């Protein structure tokens, strides 16, 4: 289900960027589309989305029309002995 969500999100992102980049008769000046991506840093599905889908913005050259802002967040806490616990790795394990 998570991969379906990632794929849907990728297609939605590309669709929104495509629609917003259509020529606008009221403005001769081109503007970049602002995209803020909030993601969990230790989430495997978020990492997968960035590596497999978001990279397409760069591969296709669409990044020149996008003002991309990556915002790492998550339900993580710094524990004892500098371990990080979150919903993905509740025992402080990392991969």
Protein Blocks (a to p, Z undefined) as FASTA:
>chain_A
ZZmmmmmmmmmmmmmmmmmmpccfkbcbdcdddddddddfklmklmmmmmmmmmmmmmno
mmmmpccddddddjddddehhiacdfklmnopaZZ
